[in-house]
Amino acid sequence: MGIASILKQGKLHLNTVENRIEIDHGGIFIPYLEVKPRDWGLVYEKYVGQVFEAEGYQVIYRGLETGFLDQGIDLIAEKQGSVLFIQCKYQNQKLTKSRIEWILNKSSKILLEQHSKYACKITFMLVINKLEDNFSRRIPKDFNYHLTSADKVVYPLLEYFLSHNHTQDKVRLDFREIEMVI
């Protein structure tokens, strides 16, 4: 049984004392050492989804259900007229300009299809584990985007991601850091 199937079976708990993932308080457990590096992204998606559920959102786990066919949307969270399309990134490498453009491009088709189905403006949210692990403070060499307040910008590529709010009006872009400590 793959990790996605296991994660769909119940609520995720991270047991940092025994270094294992538990589903529904120990009914099923997986030692951290047995989790493949590529599977931590799925664990993170489940973790993030549960954070939004705790905030009162109804969450659809697209990444767990469809795998690589999720069209760049791992989670859909809805609450009282608010709809979030969420891309989760759990990695220990910096996001590059081309990676950010890939994220935006991959999700754009489904976002454009979905925006007309909702009475409210939808939000595409990039959720990452740790800001300093995913975004560099340096301005990349190939960075030809003009920042209006460069002296105040701490993470240029995060600013670049959010700047796409000015290039379209159908979807609002947002960002959130949700740290999963293991």
N, C-alpha and C positions, 0 to 999 in steps of 0.2 A: 504494500500500500504506500503510495507517495505521500509526501508531506502535505500537499494541498488537500487530499482526502482526509487526512488526520485533522488538519486545522478546521475543516468544515464540520467536524463532529461536536464541537462545543466551544466553550469559552476558554481562551488562552490565558495561562498564568505563567510568568517567568519565575522559576524558583532559583533565586540567585545563591541560596545557601547550598543547595544540592546540585547546582549547575545543570538544570534541566528544564525543558519545556513541559508543562503539564496542561492537559486538556480537562476542564472541569475538575480542578483540584486533585489531580493525581489519578484519575480514572485511566488516563493514558499518559505516558510520559516518554520523552525523548531526551537523552543526555545531549548537552550542547555539543560535545565532541562528535556525535553522530550526525549532526546537521551539516549537510553539504554547504559550502560557501554560497552557491547560487540560490539555495533555499532560504537563506536569511531574509531575502527580499519578500518572500511570501509570508514569513513569520511577521515581518515588519508591517505588511499590509493588514494582516489580521489585528495586530496590536493597534495600529492607527484607527482602523474601523471601530474597535472597541472604545477608544478614546472618544470618538464622535458619538457612538451610541450612549456613552455615559453623559454626554452633553445634550441628550434628547433627540438626536438624529436617528432616522430610519436609514440603515446602511445596506447597500447591495454590494457584495464582494465580487466584482467583475473579474479581477485578476485571479482569484482562487477558482472561479467557475470556468473561465475561458483560457487561462494561461496566456501565451503570447498572442492570442487573438483578441486581446482586450482593447485594441485600438488606442493604446496610450492612456486609458482610463482604468485605474485599479479599483476605485471605489466611487459609488454615487451615494451621497448623503443628503437627505431631505428633512427639513423641519420648518413648519409654519411659513410656507412661502419662500423658503431659502433652499436653493439646490446647488450643491457642490459636486463638481466632477473632479476627482482627486487622482493625481499621479504621485506615487510614493517612491522615494529614492533612499535606499539604505545601502550606502557604500562608503568606503574609506578612500575615495578618490575625488578630486576636484571636478566639478562640472565645467566643461569647456563651452565656448560659444557655439561650436557645431553641435554639441550634445543638447544644449538648450534649444537650438533651432530644430533639432530632430524631435525633441519632446513636443514642441509647439506644433510642428508639422504633422506628426503622427496623430495627435489628438484632434486636430482641426476639423477633420471630416465629421467625426461623431458629434463634436460640439456644435458645428453648424447645422447638422441634422436635428439635434435635440433642442436648440434654443427656441425654435418656433412651437414646441410642444408645451412650453411653460409660460404662464402669465407673467412671471417675474424674470428679471435678468439672471442668467446663470453665471456661476463662478467656476473657473478652472483654477484649482489650487495645487501648487507644487508643495509637497510635504517632504521634508528631509529630517534625518535623524539628528544631525549636529551641524550647525551653520559653518563653523570653522573647518570641519572635515570635508564639506561639500563645495564651499566657495572660497576662492583665493582673494586676498586683499590687493593683489597685484593686477595692474591693467595688462592684459595680454598684448603681445606684439601685433597680432592681426586684428586688433580691436579698433575698428574705424568708426564706431558709433560715437556720436558726440554727446557727452554727459553735460547737462546744463549746470549742475552744481558739483563739479568734480572734487572740490575741496571737502565736501560733506559726504561723499560716497565712500563707504567702507568696503563694500563687496560689489565691484563693478559689474560682474556678470549677473548677479541677482538684480541689480538695477536695470540691466539690459533686459532680463526676463520681464520685469514689471513694466518696463517702458512700452511694451507692446499693447498696453491698455490704451495708448494714444493712437494706435494704428487701426483699431476696429472698435465697434460699439455694441456688438451683439453679446459678447462674453467678457466678463470682468476677470482679470488675472489677479491672483493673490498667492501668498506664500505663508507657510507656517512651519515652525520647527517643533517636532514632537520627538523627544529623546527616548529611546528604548535602551535601558541599561540592562546588560546581561552579565 
